Amino acid sequence: MDNTEKVGFGGGCHWCTEAIFQSLKGVVCVDQGYIASNGAFSSFSEAVIVTFNPDCVKLSLLIEIHLGTHKSTKNHSMREKYRSAIYTFSDAQHYKAQSILNYLSTLAKTHYITQILNFRAFKPSRESLLDYYYTNPKKPFCETFINPKLQWLIKAHSEILNYEKLSHFETNQST
């Protein structure tokens, strides 16, 4: 597993974010919990760390999916708990993520509030909350909040999905 990278994503509930990235080919591991950065963003906010193989899934696609699966263009009163952020693990990754975000913003003709922040610290969620969606797909929260995001993912990025994970959905996969 030499060829892996890590990046952090925060936006909405970490149960939602975890389920999104667990559903992708090329994602090796998703650690759910709370991430802190530096300065004004030193408080912990719900997020995930995604370990991925860049030969299978590019950082640009992960960022595009992240922007499409949470409210990345609007501020709201819960942004301290649900910070819209991409947490980077190196200066090179920081600049690359900023370039990708700028490109996607221009392409979409929109302004993303998502911030590129340096990763400082991680606190995992308690064990009972890990792998929440895939152990509880029929819970009301999952059906109300996570399923619509996964449906969007199926429509927008079917080529990168791990259909074994999504077998409970009626998908129109052509394999």
N, C-alpha and C positions, 0 to 999 in steps of 0.2 A: 504494500500500500504506500509505496514511496511517492507516487505522483498524486498527491492530494494537496488541496489548499483549504483554508478556513476563511469564512466571512460571517459577520453577524448581521441579523436583520431584526428590526423592531418596527412595529406599525400598529397592529391591533393586538388582540388577545394572543398570547403565545400558543394557545391550543390551536388556533386557526393557522398561525404561521408555521407551526410544527407540521401540521397535516399537509399543508401545501408542499413544503419541501420534501417531506417523506414520500410524496407521491411521484417524485421525479427520478428518471434514470440518471445515473451518474452521481447522485447524492449518496454518499457513503454512510453518513451519520448526521442526525439532527439532535443537538443538545438543547433542551428547553429550559428556560429559566429567566434570569434577570441580568442585564448587562449595564455596566457603568462606563462612562468615558472620563474626560477631564473637564476641569473648569466648571462652567455653568451646567454641564451635563454629567456631573459626578454622581448624581443619585442613580440608583438602580431602576431600570425600566424593563417591562416585559419584553423578551426577545428570545431569539434562538441563535445558536452557532451552527452553521451549515458546513460540514466537511464534504468536499466534492472533488471529483476527478475532472480537471479542466480539459482532458482529452475527450470526455463524454458530454460535458455540459459546460458552456462558457459562462464566465462571470457576467457578461452582458445580458445573457438570457435570464440568469438568476435575478439580476436587478430588474429587468423588464417584468418578470413574473411578480416580484415583490411589489413593484409600483402598481400593478394591475389588481392586486388582491387585498389592498387596504386603502383607506382614505388618504392618499398620498398628496392630494392637492388642497386639502382643507385643514385648518386648525380647529380644534375643539377643546373643551374644558378638561378633557382627560389626557392631554398630551404628555403630562409628567409621567403618568403611569404607562401610557401607550405612545412612546416617542417614535415618530416616523424617522427611522435612521438606518444607515448602512454602516456597520462597525468594521473598520479595516484593521489588519494585523501588521501592516508595513507601510512605509511611505510610498513605495511603488504601487501597492494595491490602492492606497488612498487616492493617488493621482489618477490611476486607471478608473476607479469607481466614479470620481468626479467628472472625468471625461465622458464616461458612459451616461451618467445622469444628465449632463449638459446636452449630449447628442439626443437622448430620448425626449428631453424637454422640447428641443427644437423640432424634432420629428412630430411630436404630439401637439405642438403649438399650445403648450400649457406650462404653468409654473408648478413644479413639485416643491412641497415644503420639506421633503425628505432631506435630511442632513447627512453628510459624510463625516463620521466621527471616528476618532481613534479608540480602539478597544483598550480598556484598562483592566476590567475585572468582570468575573462571571460568578453568579450564585445559581446553582441548579434548583429547579423546582423540586418539591418533595416527591418522593417516589410514586405516590398514588396519583399524581397528575401527569406523569410521563406517558407518552404514547397515547394521549387522551382520546383522540379521535378514533384511532384504529382499534382501541379496546372498548369503545362506547359509541359506535356509529349511529345507533338508534336513539341515543339520548336527545331530548328536545333541543338542547343547545347546539349539538352537532348538526341536526337536521335544519335548524333555523339559520345558523350563522356560518357553519363550515361547508355544508353541501353546496350552497350557491357559489362559493368561491371555487370549489372543486369543479362544479359544472362549467364555470367560466374557463377554468384551466383546461378542461377537456375540449372545449370549443376552440380556444385560442392557441393551444400548444399540444395537440394530440401526439405529435411526433416524439415528444420527450417524456411521455408518461409511462409509469410503471403500471401496466394494466393488471398485473397480479394483485397489486394493492387496491386497485379501484374496481375489482370484480363485482362489487355489490351495486355499482352503477350500471345503468343501461347505456353502454357506449357504442358508438358507431365506428369502432376501430376496423381498419381494413387490413387485418393480418390473418 
